[in-house]
Each structure stands twice: as structure tokens, then as C-alpha cells.
Amino acid sequence: MAETIVTLKKGEGRSLKAGGLWIYDNEIDSILGSFQNGDIVVVHDFDGYGMGRGFINLNSKIRIRMLTREQDQQIDRDFLKRRVREAWEYRQKTVDTSSCRVIFGEADFLPGIVIDKFSDVLVVESLALGIDRLKLEIVTCLKEVLAQEGIVIQGVYERSDAKVRLREGMACFKGFIGEPFDTNVEIMENGVRYLVDVKDGQKTGFFLDQKYNRLAIQKLCKGAVVLDCFTHTGSFALNAGIAGAKSVLGVDASELAVAQASKNAALNGLQDVVKFQCADVFDLLPSLEAAGTQYDVVILDPPAFTKSRNSVKNAVKGYREINMRGMKLVRDGGFLATCSCSHFMDYELFTQTIAQAAKSVHCRLRQVEYRTQSADHPILWSAEESYYLKFYIFQVRRER
């Protein structure tokens, strides 16, 4: 069967040539041959030079997602298993693998798929049509690779319920891959135990990307009074509690998240130290300020205020306000941990926004450290979307 050949326009494919994996619809000059959306195609530069192979989808502005730069590489089981094995070996060298992100899409050269490992359970998120066709083979390969390490996977759950699938011409889906199992999974991270709801929790059930950022705040929290804003299921709050905090208040607008956080506190015997409150953080912080409440450590881990370039301006306002509010609640000499999880809010803009917030409330910030996402969410320099998490720890001093 003849292969479909996609040829780029002259001067296009700059991101691809810099090491990226995406080809956009407006970069393509011609498509020679018949195909169905999701099929593997061969990509040529304008002059016929082979650029590799990827899967095509006319429903998506990201028209082709590249799987290999090798022109003659067949996308078969051996290829997929090699990719999966390389991803696992990388995690073994860089992170605690008891619970971790095993495959991070483009950054692991398997574009459009995420697989998280929670103890002996895998959670799969498939976001592109081409990789969706390959996901069962990828899962099988991963189970085989883990079995060679003596790790037996007890169950697999799919959380392909993100609306981005609609842009690929796919319906949202969640459900078991294989036999059903208890979807409340216990894990341990940084000495803290959690119950992870892989069925109904946010994203894949738990935010593994903040693993070592949570560990970083432990040393600041011994004997401290701590406020954890946007606590979700209590991970930062519980890291503060396990480190010996005097008291911790975790706040989230979701009743479901607060209920889960309270269960996690009890699981760790911290229910008397770590308390949770269901409230809108933007409403609560002004009332705490008005009451004169001060904290030794304030943690701000908000959801992404922007998921597109068009809303960045409004996101800046949100980040500025929440950081101003947070700084006002930190006692002089206390600490602020603050972050953004949107790649559209880039490092320079996030840093500038925090500086503006500090100036507005007459605080001086002494940077303790700057961090990004855990290494199991690797940043591929040629794929800017893989760098999304920015995390600062500051000491806050009043102007004097």
C-alpha cells in the first residue's frame, strides 16, 4: 500500500526543525495519497527531504504530531515498547517511582498520551486521535516493562474526559481498561499517605507534578502556622503537617476536594493539626486580612487562570490579586510559596506579576528558591507546552 506523503511549505516547519513534534495546518503545502484521520503519514520538507513520520488529523489545527524523525522507521509494537521502556528507565533515574507520571506525551516522544502510575494502578489520558488508536498497545507494553521489574499492575483506568478531545473529533470517555477495581487507591509520597480517586478526582486523580515542591516547603513548616490556598485534596497542607507545623488551614472551593482532604488528614493521624475549610479563596483572604490574621507560611497553588493566549491579560490580574492577598497575610519574616500551572503564563510574565504584587503591598521579597515541575514531567526544550509549572518560595519582609 502506498504511503501518504505530506510536504511542508517552503520556510515552514520551524518548530519541527528546532526539535518540536507539531506541524500546524497552515504549514502544509500538499498531501499526496489517501488516508483516514489518525493514520501515520510520511513528512517531507518542501524540497523532498525526509522529516520523519507522524499521525495526521484534519480535525485538528495541530495537523500532524510526529512520532519519529527516522524516515524509514515503522511505527510498530517494537517501536512503541522501546519508547515506553526509555520513558520508564528515565523515571527510574530521576524520581521516586512508587507513584509517578510514566509517560508525559510529547516530552516522552509519544505525543498526546499521559500515563500516571499510582502504586499498582495506571491511569491513562489520551488526547489525540492517532495516539488513541495506539493506546491499548502502549498500555500493554508498559505493563510488560513494569512486570520485568517485578511490578504487577492490578488495574488500568482511562480518564480521557478532557474537552480538548472534541477538537480532535473524539468524544470524551472515562472507564476501565480491562477488569474493574476499587478506584480509590492509596499511595505514599514524601512520607504522606493519600487516597487518590482515579475515577472522579481532577485530571488523573492527583497532581504528581508538585511532588518535590511539596517536599521543599516541609523545612519551612516546622512549628509554623500555615495557610494552604486551593488545597485540592490537601497535599501541601499535609506536607506541612507531617513536617511538624503547629497548625494548618487548607482552603478549597470544592466540597468534594475538602472531604477527600479531611480523609487524607485522618489517614495520616493529622486531623487535630491540619484542618480544611470549603470557601472561595478570593472571598476568604480579604476577611482574614480584615481580622488581622497572620501566618508563618502561606501557600498559593491556584488552578490555571488561563488556558489560552487570549485570556492571559485577565490571568495576570488574577495572579496579581491572589499574590497581593497572600503577601498581606504573611507575617514579617515569614514565607510565601506561590505558583502557576499555565504554560501561557510564562516564567518572565509570572515573575513580573509577583514583583508588581509585592510593590503594590509594600513587601520586599527575598527569593529562597525557584522550582518547576517534578522530573517525571520532563521539560522538552523544543516543546514549549511541556514547561508549564512555575514555583517560587520567598521570604516576605515589610518595607523598613
CORVENMO-V250100 format. One record per backbone hydrogen bond with DSSP energy under -1.0 kcal/mol. CO is the residue of the C=O (numbers start at 1). NH is the residue of the N-H. Records with the same first field share a line. If there is no record, write none. Layout:
CO=NH ; NH
This chain:
4=42
5=32
6=44
7=29 ; 30
9=12
13=17
14=18
15=20
16=19
21=66
23=64
24=27
25=28
27=9
30=7
32=5
36=39
39=56
41=54
42=6
43=51
44=8
45=48
49=45
52=43
53=67 ; 68
54=41
55=65
56=38
57=60
61=25 ; 63
63=57
64=23
65=55
68=53
70=73
74=76
76=80
77=81
78=82
79=83
80=84
81=85
82=86
83=87
84=88
85=89
86=90
87=91
88=92
89=93
90=94
91=95
98=119
100=117
103=115
104=107
105=108 ; 110
106=109
110=113
112=127
113=105
114=125
115=102 ; 103
116=123
117=100
118=121
120=154
121=118
122=157
123=116
124=159
125=114
128=132
129=133
134=138
135=139
136=140
137=141
138=142
139=143
140=144
141=145
142=146
143=147
144=148
146=149 ; 151
147=150
155=122
156=177
157=124
158=175
159=161
160=173
162=165
163=166
165=168 ; 170
166=169
175=158
183=198
185=196
187=194
189=192
192=189
194=187
196=185 ; 198
197=201
202=205
206=208
208=211
209=374
210=214
211=215
212=216
213=217
215=218
218=221
221=224
224=246 ; 247
225=296 ; 297
226=249
227=299
228=251
229=301
231=234
234=238
235=239
236=240
237=241
238=242
239=243
240=245
241=244
244=223
247=226
248=275
249=228
250=277
251=230 ; 231
252=279
254=258
255=259
256=260
257=261
258=262
259=263
260=264
261=265
262=266
263=267
264=268
265=270
266=269
270=273 ; 274
273=248
275=250
277=252
280=283 ; 284
281=285
284=288
285=289
286=290
287=291
288=293
289=292
295=331
296=335
297=227
298=337
299=229
300=339
309=312
311=315
312=316
313=317
314=318
315=319
316=320
317=321
318=322
319=323
320=324
321=325
322=326
323=327
324=328
327=330
329=295
331=334
334=396
335=298
336=394
337=300
338=392
340=390
344=346
346=350
347=351
348=352
349=353
350=354
351=355
352=356
353=357
354=358
355=359
356=360
357=361
358=363
359=362
362=399
364=397
366=395
369=393
371=391
374=377
380=383
383=386
384=387
390=340
391=371
392=338
393=368 ; 369
394=336
395=366
396=333
397=364
